[in-house]
Amino acid sequence: MPNDAQIFNYAKAYLRRTKTVDQLKALAETVAAAILHGEDHVVITSTGHDGSSGSGELRVAADVVGLAVEQLLAELAPEDSLNPSAASHSGAYADFSHNPITV
């Protein structure tokens, strides 16, 4: 039986491969609603991309999917104003090792 870290890594890899940013945002809303209503699992029944689709059933703990989705959104859409991680990616940093500052 896979442990939570393995399930999380698989969920993140699967979602990265099969979902667009807009689909991830929609899934984030679905997962949040499930968790807030006390449901402990999310079932993904189908996916589609670039002219193909697939169906089946993937049952994953809601908190695992939620964390995977939020990490992917922080990575793929940091410009999203609702994404708190966007503030941490200002695009500028100071280097005090006598190298020029880059922006």
Buried (B, 14 or more C-beta within 10 A) or exposed (E): EEEEEEBBEBBBEBBBEBBEEEBBBEBBEBBBEBBEEEEEEBEBEEBEEEEEEEEEEBEBBBBBBBBBBBBBBBEBBBEBEEBEBBEEEEEEEEEEEEEEEEE
